[in-house]
Amino acid sequence: NWTTYLGYYKTVPELASAIDAKATWTIGKGFMADEITTMQLSAITGWGKDSFNTILENAVRTYHVGGDSFCEIIRDPEDPNRIINLKPLDPGNIRIIANRKGLILRYEQLNRIAGTKNKRWKPEDMFHLARNRVADEIHGVSIIPAVEEIIKMRQEAMADYRKLLHRNVFPVRIWYLDTDKAAEIATFKAK
């Protein structure tokens, strides 16, 4: 339901503000690490204009909206233990493949172009945050289903109220009188 939930996030300002505030609060003052780690993390740029903090803030925002957040871990070809970048991915087209015991085997990015193969990652090559997992779930739980009915009721009430206010400005009924006499028109208006 990523596209539905993202639609709520983009169109309901109170929901977006709450999620954004939580993401900003979670990242807070940044991260604390030793000098070498801090230097390595400062080189991570996501899609080119990110910082490590903005990548984490995006991940927190994304998992509140969709339940899961995914970033591809890009490693140094010369030193596979060294992470050189984290690239945020669209959770709407990432599939988690698990075995019968519930262990994640791989991640697949569903390709939107017909006839092309899905991109695959090993679990160690994906930075995956799952919000409020319960028991053996492999997916996180979005915050939006808990407030979805309230969102729908609020939107419906606002639409009804808007219509009601417009009816005060623009009358719903138009009465035609078969007379030009001012006295008869005044009597009709009074009634």
Phi, psi and chi 1 to 4 in degrees:
 res  aa     phi    psi   chi1   chi2   chi3   chi4
   1 ASN       -   22.2  -63.7  -33.9      -      -
   2 TRP   -55.2  -46.2  166.3 -108.6      -      -
   3 THR   -66.6  -37.7   52.8      -      -      -
   4 THR   -63.9  -48.4  -57.6      -      -      -
   5 TYR   -66.2  -38.6  -63.8  162.1      -      -
   6 LEU   -64.1  -36.5 -177.0   61.9      -      -
   7 GLY   -61.3  -42.9      -      -      -      -
   8 TYR   -61.7  -44.2  -75.3  137.3      -      -
   9 TYR   -60.7  -40.8  171.2   77.1      -      -
  10 LYS   -77.3  -23.7  -61.7 -105.1 -176.5 -172.9
  11 THR  -108.9  -14.2   58.4      -      -      -
  12 VAL  -109.1  100.6 -179.9      -      -      -
  13 PRO   -60.9  -34.7   11.1  -17.5      -      -
  14 GLU   -65.8  -39.4  -64.5   85.1   -5.5      -
  15 LEU   -65.8  -46.8  176.5   66.2      -      -
  16 ALA   -61.0  -42.2      -      -      -      -
  17 SER   -62.6  -42.0  -65.2      -      -      -
  18 ALA   -65.5  -44.8      -      -      -      -
  19 ILE   -66.3  -43.2  -69.4  172.7      -      -
  20 ASP   -62.5  -42.0  -69.8  -13.7      -      -
  21 ALA   -63.9  -40.2      -      -      -      -
  22 LYS   -65.6  -41.8  178.1   72.4 -172.3  -71.5
  23 ALA   -64.7  -43.7      -      -      -      -
  24 THR   -65.6  -42.3  -58.4      -      -      -
  25 TRP   -63.7  -40.7  179.2   85.7      -      -
  26 THR   -61.7  -42.4  -57.2      -      -      -
  27 ILE   -75.1  -37.1  -58.3  -50.3      -      -
  28 GLY    54.7 -120.1      -      -      -      -
  29 LYS   -89.1   10.9  -65.0  179.5 -177.7  176.3
  30 GLY   101.6 -149.7      -      -      -      -
  31 PHE  -122.9  159.3   57.8   90.5      -      -
  32 MET  -118.7  129.6  -67.8  179.0   65.4      -
  33 ALA  -156.4  169.7      -      -      -      -
  34 ASP   -69.6  170.5   58.5   55.9      -      -
  35 GLU   -59.6  -43.1  -90.8 -173.2   60.1      -
  36 ILE   -65.7  -45.8  -65.1  171.0      -      -
  37 THR   -63.6  -43.0  -55.3      -      -      -
  38 THR   -59.1  -42.0  -58.0      -      -      -
  39 MET   -65.2  -41.7 -167.9  171.4   64.0      -
  40 GLN   -65.9  -41.2  -71.5  174.9  -22.6      -
  41 LEU   -69.5  -28.2  -68.0  177.7      -      -
  42 SER   -70.0  -17.2   67.7      -      -      -
  43 ALA   -85.9  -11.4      -      -      -      -
  44 ILE   -76.1  125.0  -68.4  177.2      -      -
  45 THR  -124.3    8.3   59.5      -      -      -
  46 GLY    56.9 -117.0      -      -      -      -
  47 TRP   -88.2    7.7   57.1  -82.6      -      -
  48 GLY   122.4  -26.9      -      -      -      -
  49 LYS  -119.2    5.7  -59.7  -77.2 -175.6  178.7
  50 ASP   -86.9  168.3  -86.6  -35.9      -      -
  51 SER  -123.2  171.4   67.3      -      -      -
  52 PHE   -59.6  -39.7 -173.6   66.7      -      -
  53 ASN   -63.5  -43.7  -77.1  -23.2      -      -
  54 THR   -69.8  -30.8   59.9      -      -      -
  55 ILE   -64.8  -45.0  -68.5  168.8      -      -
  56 LEU   -66.4  -39.4  -69.6 -179.1      -      -
  57 GLU   -62.9  -42.4 -173.7  176.0    0.0      -
  58 ASN   -61.5  -42.5 -180.0   11.3      -      -
  59 ALA   -63.0  -43.4      -      -      -      -
  60 VAL   -65.3  -44.1  171.3      -      -      -
  61 ARG   -60.3  -44.7 -178.5  179.2  -63.0  110.6
  62 THR   -64.8  -42.0  -58.2      -      -      -
  63 TYR   -75.0  -21.0   83.6   56.2      -      -
  64 HIS   -70.8  -37.9  -85.3   89.9      -      -
  65 VAL   -74.1  -50.6  173.6      -      -      -
  66 GLY  -106.8   -8.9      -      -      -      -
  67 GLY    97.1  -33.5      -      -      -      -
  68 ASP  -131.0  152.6  -68.1  -66.5      -      -
  69 SER  -134.8  137.1  174.4      -      -      -
  70 PHE  -128.5  136.0  -57.3   96.4      -      -
  71 CYS  -132.4  131.5  -69.2      -      -      -
  72 GLU   -73.1  129.2  177.2 -176.7    3.9      -
  73 ILE   -88.3  118.9  -63.1  173.1      -      -
  74 ILE  -105.0  123.6  -59.6  170.3      -      -
  75 ARG  -105.2  157.7  -59.9  178.8 -174.9  -80.8
  76 ASP   -68.8  124.5 -174.8  -12.9      -      -
  77 PRO   -60.8  -28.8  -11.9   18.2      -      -
  78 GLU   -84.0  -26.3  -64.4  172.7   11.8      -
  79 ASP  -136.7   90.1 -179.2    8.2      -      -
  80 PRO   -60.5  -14.5  -17.5   25.9      -      -
  81 ASN   -82.1  -10.9  -68.2  -34.0      -      -
  82 ARG  -100.8  120.8 -172.8  168.7  158.8 -101.2
  83 ILE   -85.0  127.3  -62.9  171.4      -      -
  84 ILE  -107.6  -15.2   58.3  172.8      -      -
  85 ASN  -163.6  156.5 -155.8    3.3      -      -
  86 LEU  -125.5  120.0  -74.3  173.9      -      -
  87 LYS  -110.1  113.1 -171.1  179.7   84.5  178.5
  88 PRO   -60.3  142.1  -22.6   33.3      -      -
  89 LEU  -121.5  157.2  -60.8  170.0      -      -
  90 ASP   -76.0  115.1  176.2    4.9      -      -
  91 PRO   -68.5  -13.5   22.7  -29.5      -      -
  92 GLY   -68.6  -18.4      -      -      -      -
  93 ASN  -128.4   26.4   64.3  -11.4      -      -
  94 ILE  -105.8  129.5  -60.5  -69.9      -      -
  95 ARG  -112.4  135.4 -176.4 -174.8  -47.5  166.2
  96 ILE   -98.8  123.9  -57.7  169.9      -      -
  97 ILE  -104.8  120.8  -50.3  -62.5      -      -
  98 ALA  -125.0  157.1      -      -      -      -
  99 ASN   -85.8 -177.6   64.1   15.9      -      -
 100 ARG   -65.9  -20.9  -68.7  179.5 -172.4  -99.5
 101 LYS   -86.9   -1.6  -65.6  179.6 -178.8  178.3
 102 GLY    87.8    9.7      -      -      -      -
 103 LEU   -88.6  136.2  -63.6  174.6      -      -
 104 ILE   -72.1  124.2  -63.6  174.3      -      -
 105 LEU   -89.7  -41.9  -60.6  174.0      -      -
 106 ARG  -167.5  171.1   69.4 -179.3  179.3  -84.2
 107 TYR  -117.3  143.4  -65.3   88.9      -      -
 108 GLU  -127.7  135.5  -72.9 -173.7    9.6      -
 109 GLN   -98.4  113.5 -175.2  176.6   31.4      -
 110 LEU   -66.5  127.5  -55.1  176.5      -      -
 111 ASN   -87.0  132.8 -153.3  -38.8      -      -
 112 ARG   -86.3   -2.8  -64.4  178.6  179.3  152.1
 113 ILE  -101.6  120.3  -58.3  168.8      -      -
 114 ALA   -60.8  138.8      -      -      -      -
 115 GLY    88.0   -2.3      -      -      -      -
 116 THR  -107.0  151.6   56.0      -      -      -
 117 LYS   -78.1  151.9  -69.8 -174.2  175.0 -177.5
 118 ASN   -72.3  144.0  -65.2  -21.3      -      -
 119 LYS   -80.2  139.9 -171.6  171.2 -179.4  179.3
 120 ARG  -122.4  147.5  -64.8  178.8  173.4 -164.1
 121 TRP  -132.7  145.5  -69.4  -85.2      -      -
 122 LYS   -74.3  156.4  -64.0  176.1 -171.5  170.5
 123 PRO   -55.4  -34.3  -26.3   33.4      -      -
 124 GLU   -75.3   -8.2   59.8  -91.0   15.8      -
 125 ASP  -104.0   13.1  -67.8  -29.9      -      -
 126 MET  -130.6  127.7 -176.8   67.9   71.8      -
 127 PHE   -91.7  107.5  179.3   62.2      -      -
 128 HIS  -119.9  120.1  175.3 -162.5      -      -
 129 LEU  -109.6  129.7  -64.3  177.4      -      -
 130 ALA  -119.3  125.8      -      -      -      -
 131 ARG   -86.5  127.9 -177.9 -170.0  169.3  -84.9
 132 ASN    52.1   46.9  -75.6    8.5      -      -
 133 ARG   -62.6  146.4  -78.4 -176.1  -17.1  107.2
 134 VAL  -124.5  133.0  177.5      -      -      -
 135 ALA    53.4 -122.7      -      -      -      -
 136 ASP  -102.0   22.3   63.8  -11.6      -      -
 137 GLU   -63.8  142.1  -66.5  176.6  -29.7      -
 138 ILE   -99.2   -9.1   59.1  171.7      -      -
 139 HIS  -110.0  152.0  -79.8  -74.6      -      -
 140 GLY   -82.3  173.2      -      -      -      -
 141 VAL  -114.5  124.6  179.1      -      -      -
 142 SER   -68.3  154.7  169.4      -      -      -
 143 ILE   -78.6  -19.6 -160.3  169.2      -      -
 144 ILE   -70.2  -38.5  -66.7  177.8      -      -
 145 PRO   -57.4  -29.8  -26.7   34.6      -      -
 146 ALA   -68.5  -25.6      -      -      -      -
 147 VAL  -116.0    4.5  -64.4      -      -      -
 148 GLU   -61.1  -43.3 -171.8  171.1   16.8      -
 149 GLU   -64.1  -39.7  -78.9  -57.4  -50.9      -
 150 ILE   -63.4  -41.3  -65.3  168.2      -      -
 151 ILE   -61.0  -46.8  -69.3  169.0      -      -
 152 LYS   -63.7  -43.4  -72.3  178.5 -178.9  177.4
 153 MET   -63.8  -41.9  -72.0 -173.1  -55.6      -
 154 ARG   -63.5  -45.2  177.5 -174.2  165.1  -83.7
 155 GLN   -64.0  -39.7  -72.1  175.3  -35.2      -
 156 GLU   -65.8  -44.6 -174.3  177.2  -64.1      -
 157 ALA   -63.6  -41.0      -      -      -      -
 158 MET   -66.0  -38.7  -72.0  175.6   67.6      -
 159 ALA   -65.1  -42.5      -      -      -      -
 160 ASP   -63.9  -43.6  -69.2  -13.2      -      -
 161 TYR   -64.8  -38.3 -170.1   63.3      -      -
 162 ARG   -61.8  -44.1  179.7  179.8 -178.6 -178.8
 163 LYS   -63.5  -41.6 -169.7 -179.8  -67.7 -176.3
 164 LEU   -61.9  -43.8 -179.3   68.4      -      -
 165 LEU   -65.2  -37.4  -72.4  177.7      -      -
 166 HIS   -67.3  -30.9  -80.0  -79.4      -      -
 167 ARG   -69.3  -26.8  -75.5 -175.4  179.8  160.8
 168 ASN   -70.9  -31.9  -74.0  -25.3      -      -
 169 VAL   -85.1  -44.3  175.8      -      -      -
 170 PHE  -114.4  114.5  -58.2  105.9      -      -
 171 PRO   -62.2  148.1    9.1  -12.5      -      -
 172 VAL   -81.6  -36.2  176.1      -      -      -
 173 ARG  -112.7  145.0  -67.7 -173.2 -176.8  107.0
 174 ILE  -120.2  126.1  -62.3  174.3      -      -
 175 TRP  -102.1  132.6  -61.8   92.7      -      -
 176 TYR  -108.8  129.9  -66.2   97.8      -      -
 177 LEU  -108.4  140.7  -59.5  178.2      -      -
 178 ASP   -93.5   53.5 -166.0   22.6      -      -
 179 THR  -158.0  156.9 -176.7      -      -      -
 180 ASP  -115.1    1.2  -73.7  -20.5      -      -
 181 LYS   -76.1  123.8  -64.0  179.4 -177.4  175.0
 182 ALA   -60.4  -36.7      -      -      -      -
 183 ALA   -66.6  -41.4      -      -      -      -
 184 GLU   -68.6  -37.7  -72.2 -178.8   22.9      -
 185 ILE   -65.8  -42.7  -66.5  172.1      -      -
 186 ALA   -64.5  -40.8      -      -      -      -
 187 THR   -63.1  -43.4  -55.1      -      -      -
 188 PHE   -62.5  -44.2 -177.9   80.7      -      -
 189 LYS   -61.7  -39.3  -78.3 -176.5  179.7  179.8
 190 ALA   -65.3  -37.8      -      -      -      -
 191 LYS   -68.8      -  -73.4 -178.6 -177.1  178.8
